[in-house]
């Protein structure tokens, strides 16, 4: 069962890594930020467009890097659409905890779609691949142009 789940997670990562649904620049946007992970060579630029009510209407990105970083950016773009900046920023913190610990609380439905990335905690050098887009997200939400790293 566990092995099946791993295979499924791996499939999700490969699918989103190869065919990202949100892997394009937004022509009209309200916030943008870049991030880069020199350890792996991943680079990303993220764009956000806000709705009139202040929620995130759209997220798009251009990225070059490994499948994990691109899959993480794509799943993130899906996960933050429709959320307020405060919710998106809180989700980023929970995602980063999950990527480091591998623990995705069952009572956190917001993490459900992101769970395929929980396996990266077994590969400490890849954790930054998965968290890179989320650092760029926080930078964009804060109005910074460059994501800080840890
Ligand atoms: Zn990477």
Backbone and ligand atoms as CSV (ligand in chain L), in Angstrom:
chain,resi,resn,atom,element,x,y,z
A,1,UNK,N,N,0.847,-1.201,0.000
A,1,UNK,CA,C,0.000,0.000,0.000
A,1,UNK,C,C,0.878,1.245,0.000
A,2,UNK,N,N,1.849,1.258,0.916
A,2,UNK,CA,C,2.736,2.406,1.003
A,2,UNK,C,C,3.504,2.581,-0.300
A,3,UNK,N,N,3.960,1.453,-0.857
A,3,UNK,CA,C,4.697,1.526,-2.127
A,3,UNK,C,C,3.812,2.079,-3.245
A,4,UNK,N,N,2.544,1.665,-3.248
A,4,UNK,CA,C,1.619,2.166,-4.271
A,4,UNK,C,C,1.470,3.673,-4.163
A,5,UNK,N,N,1.387,4.124,-2.913
A,5,UNK,CA,C,1.226,5.544,-2.673
A,5,UNK,C,C,2.461,6.295,-3.162
A,6,UNK,N,N,3.611,5.732,-2.873
A,6,UNK,CA,C,4.863,6.354,-3.342
A,6,UNK,C,C,4.876,6.468,-4.857
A,7,UNK,N,N,4.458,5.387,-5.529
A,7,UNK,CA,C,4.440,5.404,-6.990
A,7,UNK,C,C,3.489,6.480,-7.507
A,8,UNK,N,N,2.355,6.570,-6.831
A,8,UNK,CA,C,1.358,7.553,-7.240
A,8,UNK,C,C,1.933,8.959,-7.067
A,9,UNK,N,N,2.559,9.195,-5.923
A,9,UNK,CA,C,3.156,10.505,-5.652
A,9,UNK,C,C,4.212,10.823,-6.698
A,10,UNK,N,N,5.032,9.818,-7.018
A,10,UNK,CA,C,6.085,10.027,-7.996
A,10,UNK,C,C,5.490,10.387,-9.365
A,11,UNK,N,N,4.382,9.705,-9.689
A,11,UNK,CA,C,3.712,9.995,-10.961
A,11,UNK,C,C,3.195,11.429,-11.012
A,12,UNK,N,N,2.622,11.874,-9.895
A,12,UNK,CA,C,2.104,13.242,-9.832
A,12,UNK,C,C,3.254,14.233,-10.047
A,13,UNK,N,N,4.392,13.974,-9.393
A,13,UNK,CA,C,5.538,14.890,-9.507
A,13,UNK,C,C,6.075,14.906,-10.946
A,14,UNK,N,N,6.201,13.731,-11.539
A,14,UNK,CA,C,6.720,13.681,-12.908
A,14,UNK,C,C,5.757,14.355,-13.885
A,15,UNK,N,N,4.464,14.122,-13.673
A,15,UNK,CA,C,3.465,14.696,-14.565
A,15,UNK,C,C,3.488,16.225,-14.487
A,16,UNK,N,N,3.423,16.770,-13.271
A,16,UNK,CA,C,3.433,18.233,-13.125
A,16,UNK,C,C,4.803,18.817,-13.464
A,17,UNK,N,N,5.855,18.030,-13.242
A,17,UNK,CA,C,7.198,18.503,-13.563
A,17,UNK,C,C,7.404,18.623,-15.066
A,18,UNK,N,N,6.783,17.719,-15.801
A,18,UNK,CA,C,6.955,17.735,-17.266
A,18,UNK,C,C,5.925,18.577,-17.975
A,19,UNK,N,N,4.718,18.596,-17.414
A,19,UNK,CA,C,3.619,19.314,-18.072
A,19,UNK,C,C,2.942,20.253,-17.091
A,20,UNK,N,N,3.674,21.276,-16.653
A,20,UNK,CA,C,3.052,22.189,-15.679
A,20,UNK,C,C,1.868,22.934,-16.289
A,21,UNK,N,N,0.774,22.983,-15.539
A,21,UNK,CA,C,-0.450,23.650,-16.017
A,21,UNK,C,C,-0.330,25.167,-15.912
A,22,UNK,N,N,0.529,25.614,-14.993
A,22,UNK,CA,C,0.614,27.061,-14.736
A,22,UNK,C,C,1.980,27.611,-15.133
A,23,UNK,N,N,2.689,26.861,-15.987
A,23,UNK,CA,C,4.054,27.234,-16.340
A,23,UNK,C,C,4.123,28.275,-17.434
A,24,UNK,N,N,3.577,29.434,-17.172
A,24,UNK,CA,C,3.634,30.518,-18.147
A,24,UNK,C,C,3.595,31.843,-17.411
A,25,UNK,N,N,4.200,32.839,-18.015
A,25,UNK,CA,C,4.230,34.193,-17.468
A,25,UNK,C,C,2.837,34.792,-17.568
A,26,UNK,N,N,2.475,35.629,-16.586
A,26,UNK,CA,C,1.212,36.357,-16.674
A,26,UNK,C,C,1.500,37.711,-17.300
A,27,UNK,N,N,0.772,38.063,-18.347
A,27,UNK,CA,C,1.002,39.350,-19.010
A,27,UNK,C,C,0.524,40.494,-18.124
A,28,UNK,N,N,-0.597,40.288,-17.461
A,28,UNK,CA,C,-1.097,41.296,-16.514
A,28,UNK,C,C,-0.928,40.714,-15.121
A,29,UNK,N,N,-0.181,41.414,-14.285
A,29,UNK,CA,C,0.075,40.866,-12.949
A,29,UNK,C,C,0.212,41.998,-11.935
A,30,UNK,N,N,0.077,41.634,-10.674
A,30,UNK,CA,C,0.194,42.618,-9.589
A,30,UNK,C,C,1.455,42.421,-8.772
A,31,UNK,N,N,2.017,41.229,-8.801
A,31,UNK,CA,C,3.209,40.955,-7.999
A,31,UNK,C,C,4.046,39.915,-8.718
A,32,UNK,N,N,5.353,40.010,-8.534
A,32,UNK,CA,C,6.245,39.022,-9.124
A,32,UNK,C,C,7.476,38.898,-8.241
A,33,UNK,N,N,8.115,37.747,-8.299
A,33,UNK,CA,C,9.378,37.558,-7.578
A,33,UNK,C,C,10.143,36.425,-8.237
A,34,UNK,N,N,11.457,36.486,-8.073
A,34,UNK,CA,C,12.329,35.432,-8.594
A,34,UNK,C,C,12.948,34.679,-7.440
A,35,UNK,N,N,13.274,33.438,-7.704
A,35,UNK,CA,C,13.997,32.680,-6.696
A,35,UNK,C,C,15.007,31.806,-7.383
A,36,UNK,N,N,16.082,31.488,-6.657
A,36,UNK,CA,C,17.005,30.561,-7.273
A,36,UNK,C,C,17.673,29.694,-6.231
A,37,UNK,N,N,17.887,28.470,-6.611
A,37,UNK,CA,C,18.431,27.454,-5.722
A,37,UNK,C,C,19.727,26.949,-6.349
A,38,UNK,N,N,20.849,27.602,-5.996
A,38,UNK,CA,C,22.116,27.259,-6.662
A,38,UNK,C,C,22.569,25.818,-6.391
A,39,UNK,N,N,22.060,25.229,-5.321
A,39,UNK,CA,C,22.459,23.848,-5.010
A,39,UNK,C,C,22.099,22.888,-6.129
A,40,UNK,N,N,20.948,23.160,-6.764
A,40,UNK,CA,C,20.458,22.239,-7.793
A,40,UNK,C,C,20.434,22.918,-9.158
A,41,UNK,N,N,20.486,24.261,-9.168
A,41,UNK,CA,C,20.397,24.984,-10.431
A,41,UNK,C,C,18.978,25.370,-10.806
A,42,UNK,N,N,18.049,25.265,-9.851
A,42,UNK,CA,C,16.658,25.627,-10.137
A,42,UNK,C,C,16.494,27.146,-10.096
A,43,UNK,N,N,15.774,27.670,-11.072
A,43,UNK,CA,C,15.449,29.099,-11.093
A,43,UNK,C,C,13.983,29.246,-11.414
A,44,UNK,N,N,13.356,30.218,-10.764
A,44,UNK,CA,C,11.930,30.426,-11.012
A,44,UNK,C,C,11.605,31.900,-10.984
A,45,UNK,N,N,10.666,32.300,-11.819
A,45,UNK,CA,C,10.020,33.596,-11.644
A,45,UNK,C,C,8.530,33.334,-11.549
A,46,UNK,N,N,7.938,33.967,-10.569
A,46,UNK,CA,C,6.520,33.755,-10.273
A,46,UNK,C,C,5.766,35.063,-10.475
A,47,UNK,N,N,4.578,34.968,-11.007
A,47,UNK,CA,C,3.710,36.137,-11.168
A,47,UNK,C,C,2.371,35.866,-10.490
A,48,UNK,N,N,1.827,36.887,-9.853
A,48,UNK,CA,C,0.517,36.770,-9.209
A,48,UNK,C,C,-0.393,37.887,-9.713
A,49,UNK,N,N,-1.641,37.521,-9.927
A,49,UNK,CA,C,-2.667,38.518,-10.282
A,49,UNK,C,C,-3.745,38.427,-9.208
A,50,UNK,N,N,-4.075,39.578,-8.618
A,50,UNK,CA,C,-5.092,39.599,-7.573
A,50,UNK,C,C,-6.465,39.920,-8.155
A,51,UNK,N,N,-7.475,39.345,-7.528
A,51,UNK,CA,C,-8.860,39.665,-7.869
A,51,UNK,C,C,-9.245,40.955,-7.147
A,52,UNK,N,N,-10.354,41.586,-7.562
A,52,UNK,CA,C,-10.773,42.827,-6.894
A,52,UNK,C,C,-10.963,42.649,-5.379
A,53,UNK,N,N,-11.317,41.464,-4.943
A,53,UNK,CA,C,-11.502,41.255,-3.493
A,53,UNK,C,C,-10.188,40.955,-2.767
A,54,UNK,N,N,-9.071,41.015,-3.501
A,54,UNK,CA,C,-7.777,40.838,-2.837
A,54,UNK,C,C,-7.268,39.406,-2.808
A,55,UNK,N,N,-8.097,38.450,-3.237
A,55,UNK,CA,C,-7.612,37.072,-3.282
A,55,UNK,C,C,-6.747,36.873,-4.532
A,56,UNK,N,N,-6.006,35.794,-4.544
A,56,UNK,CA,C,-5.144,35.496,-5.684
A,56,UNK,C,C,-6.007,34.896,-6.793
A,57,UNK,N,N,-6.109,35.633,-7.894
A,57,UNK,CA,C,-6.953,35.170,-8.992
A,57,UNK,C,C,-6.201,34.198,-9.892
A,58,UNK,N,N,-4.886,34.423,-10.010
A,58,UNK,CA,C,-4.095,33.627,-10.935
A,58,UNK,C,C,-2.651,33.616,-10.479
A,59,UNK,N,N,-1.996,32.493,-10.691
A,59,UNK,CA,C,-0.552,32.415,-10.449
A,59,UNK,C,C,0.067,31.729,-11.659
A,60,UNK,N,N,1.178,32.264,-12.116
A,60,UNK,CA,C,1.886,31.655,-13.242
A,60,UNK,C,C,3.378,31.752,-12.982
A,61,UNK,N,N,4.133,30.863,-13.615
A,61,UNK,CA,C,5.575,30.893,-13.366
A,61,UNK,C,C,6.330,30.433,-14.599
A,62,UNK,N,N,7.581,30.870,-14.658
A,62,UNK,CA,C,8.524,30.290,-15.601
A,62,UNK,C,C,9.654,29.730,-14.775
A,63,UNK,N,N,10.001,28.498,-15.035
A,63,UNK,CA,C,11.029,27.858,-14.214
A,63,UNK,C,C,11.926,27.001,-15.078
A,64,UNK,N,N,13.179,26.951,-14.640
A,64,UNK,CA,C,14.106,25.995,-15.219
A,64,UNK,C,C,14.688,25.243,-14.052
A,65,UNK,N,N,14.621,23.937,-14.129
A,65,UNK,CA,C,15.153,23.201,-12.998
A,65,UNK,C,C,14.660,21.772,-13.017
A,66,UNK,N,N,14.801,21.132,-11.887
A,66,UNK,CA,C,14.452,19.712,-11.789
A,66,UNK,C,C,12.937,19.543,-11.698
A,67,UNK,N,N,12.492,18.314,-11.884
A,67,UNK,CA,C,11.058,18.011,-11.865
A,67,UNK,C,C,10.435,18.370,-10.521
A,68,UNK,N,N,11.181,18.219,-9.446
A,68,UNK,CA,C,10.612,18.508,-8.122
A,68,UNK,C,C,10.292,19.994,-7.993
A,69,UNK,N,N,11.221,20.846,-8.436
A,69,UNK,CA,C,10.977,22.290,-8.288
A,69,UNK,C,C,9.817,22.733,-9.175
A,70,UNK,N,N,9.742,22.186,-10.366
A,70,UNK,CA,C,8.673,22.595,-11.284
A,70,UNK,C,C,7.322,22.045,-10.826
A,71,UNK,N,N,7.319,20.789,-10.372
A,71,UNK,CA,C,6.074,20.208,-9.854
A,71,UNK,C,C,5.603,20.986,-8.629
A,72,UNK,N,N,6.543,21.369,-7.785
A,72,UNK,CA,C,6.175,22.111,-6.581
A,72,UNK,C,C,5.575,23.466,-6.956
A,73,UNK,N,N,6.181,24.140,-7.947
A,73,UNK,CA,C,5.657,25.435,-8.399
A,73,UNK,C,C,4.251,25.267,-8.968
A,74,UNK,N,N,4.050,24.198,-9.716
A,74,UNK,CA,C,2.757,24.001,-10.365
A,74,UNK,C,C,1.665,23.670,-9.345
A,75,UNK,N,N,1.985,22.773,-8.411
A,75,UNK,CA,C,1.005,22.415,-7.380
A,75,UNK,C,C,0.728,23.622,-6.477
A,76,UNK,N,N,1.765,24.425,-6.258
A,76,UNK,CA,C,1.592,25.643,-5.458
A,76,UNK,C,C,0.642,26.612,-6.149
A,77,UNK,N,N,0.840,26.800,-7.466
A,77,UNK,CA,C,-0.014,27.732,-8.207
A,77,UNK,C,C,-1.475,27.308,-8.085
A,78,UNK,N,N,-1.715,25.992,-8.141
A,78,UNK,CA,C,-3.088,25.504,-7.971
A,78,UNK,C,C,-3.588,25.761,-6.561
A,79,UNK,N,N,-2.706,25.479,-5.591
A,79,UNK,CA,C,-3.123,25.527,-4.184
A,79,UNK,C,C,-3.423,26.941,-3.708
A,80,UNK,N,N,-2.749,27.953,-4.273
A,80,UNK,CA,C,-2.939,29.313,-3.740
A,80,UNK,C,C,-4.019,30.098,-4.483
A,81,UNK,N,N,-4.460,29.590,-5.638
A,81,UNK,CA,C,-5.494,30.298,-6.385
A,81,UNK,C,C,-6.777,30.371,-5.549
A,82,UNK,N,N,-7.326,31.560,-5.435
A,82,UNK,CA,C,-8.557,31.743,-4.670
A,82,UNK,C,C,-8.320,32.079,-3.209
A,83,UNK,N,N,-7.055,32.077,-2.793
A,83,UNK,CA,C,-6.764,32.373,-1.385
A,83,UNK,C,C,-6.367,33.831,-1.200
A,84,UNK,N,N,-6.529,34.283,0.035
A,84,UNK,CA,C,-6.019,35.611,0.371
A,84,UNK,C,C,-4.501,35.501,0.522
A,85,UNK,N,N,-3.790,36.635,0.391
A,85,UNK,CA,C,-2.344,36.604,0.624
A,85,UNK,C,C,-1.989,36.016,1.994
A,86,UNK,N,N,-2.757,36.340,3.026
A,86,UNK,CA,C,-2.453,35.810,4.368
A,86,UNK,C,C,-2.596,34.290,4.393
A,87,UNK,N,N,-3.638,33.777,3.738
A,87,UNK,CA,C,-3.820,32.316,3.686
A,87,UNK,C,C,-2.693,31.662,2.903
A,88,UNK,N,N,-2.303,32.283,1.789
A,88,UNK,CA,C,-1.243,31.716,0.956
A,88,UNK,C,C,0.078,31.694,1.707
A,89,UNK,N,N,0.335,32.752,2.453
A,89,UNK,CA,C,1.567,32.836,3.213
A,89,UNK,C,C,1.572,31.792,4.342
A,90,UNK,N,N,0.437,31.593,4.982
A,90,UNK,CA,C,0.338,30.574,6.036
A,90,UNK,C,C,0.506,29.176,5.442
A,91,UNK,N,N,-0.059,28.966,4.257
A,91,UNK,CA,C,0.085,27.662,3.604
A,91,UNK,C,C,1.548,27.402,3.242
A,92,UNK,N,N,2.251,28.456,2.853
A,92,UNK,CA,C,3.666,28.319,2.535
A,92,UNK,C,C,4.447,27.807,3.749
A,93,UNK,N,N,4.146,28.347,4.912
A,93,UNK,CA,C,4.841,27.909,6.137
A,93,UNK,C,C,4.529,26.445,6.424
A,94,UNK,N,N,3.259,26.053,6.243
A,94,UNK,CA,C,2.882,24.653,6.504
A,94,UNK,C,C,3.523,23.725,5.476
A,95,UNK,N,N,3.593,24.193,4.225
A,95,UNK,CA,C,4.224,23.361,3.197
A,95,UNK,C,C,5.697,23.133,3.524
A,96,UNK,N,N,6.376,24.209,3.938
A,96,UNK,CA,C,7.809,24.073,4.228
A,96,UNK,C,C,8.037,23.143,5.408
A,97,UNK,N,N,7.150,23.182,6.406
A,97,UNK,CA,C,7.247,22.221,7.520
A,97,UNK,C,C,7.098,20.797,7.003
A,98,UNK,N,N,6.110,20.599,6.115
A,98,UNK,CA,C,5.860,19.261,5.585
A,98,UNK,C,C,7.057,18.759,4.784
A,99,UNK,N,N,7.658,19.640,3.972
A,99,UNK,CA,C,8.782,19.222,3.125
A,99,UNK,C,C,9.990,18.819,3.984
A,100,UNK,N,N,10.146,19.476,5.132
A,100,UNK,CA,C,11.284,19.161,5.994
A,100,UNK,C,C,11.026,17.937,6.852
A,101,UNK,N,N,9.781,17.772,7.299
A,101,UNK,CA,C,9.484,16.705,8.262
A,101,UNK,C,C,8.889,15.470,7.602
A,102,UNK,N,N,8.277,15.646,6.424
A,102,UNK,CA,C,7.560,14.545,5.793
A,102,UNK,C,C,6.184,14.326,6.388
A,103,UNK,N,N,5.826,15.134,7.373
A,103,UNK,CA,C,4.539,14.955,8.048
A,103,UNK,C,C,3.496,15.905,7.466
A,104,UNK,N,N,2.441,15.311,6.909
A,104,UNK,CA,C,1.333,16.093,6.367
A,104,UNK,C,C,0.108,15.765,7.204
A,105,UNK,N,N,-0.255,16.614,8.155
A,105,UNK,CA,C,-1.381,16.287,9.034
A,105,UNK,C,C,-2.648,15.988,8.233
A,106,UNK,N,N,-3.319,14.897,8.589
A,106,UNK,CA,C,-4.546,14.500,7.890
A,106,UNK,C,C,-5.647,15.536,8.061
A,107,UNK,N,N,-5.559,16.288,9.155
A,107,UNK,CA,C,-6.632,17.255,9.401
A,107,UNK,C,C,-6.330,18.592,8.722
A,108,UNK,N,N,-5.375,18.595,7.812
A,108,UNK,CA,C,-5.064,19.829,7.082
A,108,UNK,C,C,-5.396,19.620,5.608
A,109,UNK,N,N,-6.686,19.835,5.244
A,109,UNK,CA,C,-7.112,19.542,3.865
A,109,UNK,C,C,-6.373,20.397,2.842
A,110,UNK,N,N,-5.871,21.560,3.275
A,110,UNK,CA,C,-5.165,22.435,2.334
A,110,UNK,C,C,-3.889,21.796,1.817
A,111,UNK,N,N,-3.321,20.885,2.608
A,111,UNK,CA,C,-2.075,20.242,2.187
A,111,UNK,C,C,-2.318,19.036,1.295
A,112,UNK,N,N,-3.590,18.625,1.150
A,112,UNK,CA,C,-3.889,17.368,0.456
A,112,UNK,C,C,-3.261,17.315,-0.935
A,113,UNK,N,N,-3.453,18.359,-1.722
A,113,UNK,CA,C,-2.944,18.347,-3.080
A,113,UNK,C,C,-1.431,18.455,-3.149
A,114,UNK,N,N,-0.812,18.821,-2.033
A,114,UNK,CA,C,0.633,19.037,-1.997
A,114,UNK,C,C,1.367,17.842,-1.419
A,115,UNK,N,N,0.599,16.869,-0.924
A,115,UNK,CA,C,1.181,15.727,-0.226
A,115,UNK,C,C,2.190,14.932,-1.063
A,116,UNK,N,N,2.006,14.873,-2.396
A,116,UNK,CA,C,3.005,14.135,-3.187
A,116,UNK,C,C,4.436,14.616,-2.943
A,117,UNK,N,N,4.587,15.858,-2.476
A,117,UNK,CA,C,5.934,16.396,-2.265
A,117,UNK,C,C,6.472,16.112,-0.866
A,118,UNK,N,N,5.664,15.446,-0.029
A,118,UNK,CA,C,6.113,15.202,1.351
A,118,UNK,C,C,7.322,14.268,1.393
A,119,UNK,N,N,7.504,13.474,0.331
A,119,UNK,CA,C,8.615,12.522,0.309
A,119,UNK,C,C,9.994,13.154,0.202
A,120,UNK,N,N,10.071,14.425,-0.138
A,120,UNK,CA,C,11.392,15.046,-0.314
A,120,UNK,C,C,12.183,15.108,0.983
A,121,UNK,N,N,11.503,15.012,2.123
A,121,UNK,CA,C,12.245,15.112,3.391
A,121,UNK,C,C,13.290,14.005,3.509
A,122,UNK,N,N,13.082,12.918,2.749
A,122,UNK,CA,C,14.063,11.820,2.780
A,122,UNK,C,C,15.338,12.188,2.030
A,123,UNK,N,N,15.293,13.259,1.262
A,123,UNK,CA,C,16.444,13.675,0.462
A,123,UNK,C,C,16.741,15.133,0.790
A,124,UNK,N,N,17.494,15.366,1.879
A,124,UNK,CA,C,17.676,16.741,2.369
A,124,UNK,C,C,18.143,17.715,1.294
A,125,UNK,N,N,18.933,17.249,0.329
A,125,UNK,CA,C,19.417,18.176,-0.697
A,125,UNK,C,C,18.298,18.601,-1.645
A,126,UNK,N,N,17.185,17.851,-1.659
A,126,UNK,CA,C,16.076,18.199,-2.557
A,126,UNK,C,C,15.008,19.037,-1.879
A,127,UNK,N,N,15.098,19.165,-0.567
A,127,UNK,CA,C,14.069,19.944,0.132
A,127,UNK,C,C,14.012,21.361,-0.428
A,128,UNK,N,N,15.188,21.940,-0.714
A,128,UNK,CA,C,15.217,23.305,-1.249
A,128,UNK,C,C,14.593,23.390,-2.639
A,129,UNK,N,N,14.665,22.302,-3.401
A,129,UNK,CA,C,14.005,22.287,-4.717
A,129,UNK,C,C,12.500,22.489,-4.529
A,130,UNK,N,N,11.948,21.775,-3.535
A,130,UNK,CA,C,10.503,21.822,-3.303
A,130,UNK,C,C,10.071,23.140,-2.665
A,131,UNK,N,N,10.941,23.720,-1.832
A,131,UNK,CA,C,10.524,24.937,-1.114
A,131,UNK,C,C,10.813,26.218,-1.911
A,132,UNK,N,N,11.669,26.124,-2.931
A,132,UNK,CA,C,12.031,27.324,-3.707
A,132,UNK,C,C,10.814,28.132,-4.199
A,133,UNK,N,N,9.842,27.485,-4.864
A,133,UNK,CA,C,8.702,28.273,-5.355
A,133,UNK,C,C,7.942,28.955,-4.218
A,134,UNK,N,N,7.933,28.320,-3.053
A,134,UNK,CA,C,7.185,28.876,-1.915
A,134,UNK,C,C,7.908,30.084,-1.324
A,135,UNK,N,N,9.237,30.088,-1.415
A,135,UNK,CA,C,9.977,31.282,-1.006
A,135,UNK,C,C,9.687,32.420,-1.979
A,136,UNK,N,N,9.638,32.089,-3.266
A,136,UNK,CA,C,9.312,33.116,-4.265
A,136,UNK,C,C,7.898,33.645,-4.022
A,137,UNK,N,N,6.989,32.762,-3.634
A,137,UNK,CA,C,5.607,33.172,-3.341
A,137,UNK,C,C,5.579,34.194,-2.210
A,138,UNK,N,N,6.266,33.880,-1.121
A,138,UNK,CA,C,6.275,34.784,0.033
A,138,UNK,C,C,6.899,36.118,-0.365
A,139,UNK,N,N,7.974,36.071,-1.163
A,139,UNK,CA,C,8.612,37.307,-1.622
A,139,UNK,C,C,7.632,38.119,-2.464
A,140,UNK,N,N,6.916,37.476,-3.367
A,140,UNK,CA,C,5.942,38.190,-4.211
A,140,UNK,C,C,4.832,38.788,-3.363
A,141,UNK,N,N,4.344,38.030,-2.388
A,141,UNK,CA,C,3.274,38.526,-1.522
A,141,UNK,C,C,3.744,39.723,-0.696
A,142,UNK,N,N,5.025,39.703,-0.325
A,142,UNK,CA,C,5.595,40.796,0.463
A,142,UNK,C,C,6.020,41.976,-0.391
A,143,UNK,N,N,5.925,41.817,-1.718
A,143,UNK,CA,C,6.338,42.904,-2.593
A,143,UNK,C,C,7.830,42.943,-2.824
A,144,UNK,N,N,8.545,41.873,-2.449
A,144,UNK,CA,C,9.988,41.798,-2.715
A,144,UNK,C,C,10.195,41.201,-4.097
A,145,UNK,N,N,11.314,41.494,-4.712
A,145,UNK,CA,C,11.563,40.980,-6.053
A,145,UNK,C,C,12.369,39.696,-6.031
A,146,UNK,N,N,13.180,39.548,-5.010
A,146,UNK,CA,C,14.048,38.358,-4.927
A,146,UNK,C,C,13.651,37.586,-3.676
A,147,UNK,N,N,13.559,36.287,-3.821
A,147,UNK,CA,C,13.244,35.463,-2.658
A,147,UNK,C,C,14.500,35.310,-1.803
A,148,UNK,N,N,14.331,35.427,-0.521
A,148,UNK,CA,C,15.446,35.121,0.379
A,148,UNK,C,C,15.564,33.618,0.508
A,149,UNK,N,N,16.726,33.134,0.836
A,149,UNK,CA,C,16.831,31.697,1.076
A,149,UNK,C,C,17.087,31.519,2.569
A,150,UNK,N,N,17.106,30.265,3.005
A,150,UNK,CA,C,17.249,30.037,4.452
A,150,UNK,C,C,18.686,29.814,4.812
L,1,ZN,ZN,ZN,16.064,20.953,-7.942
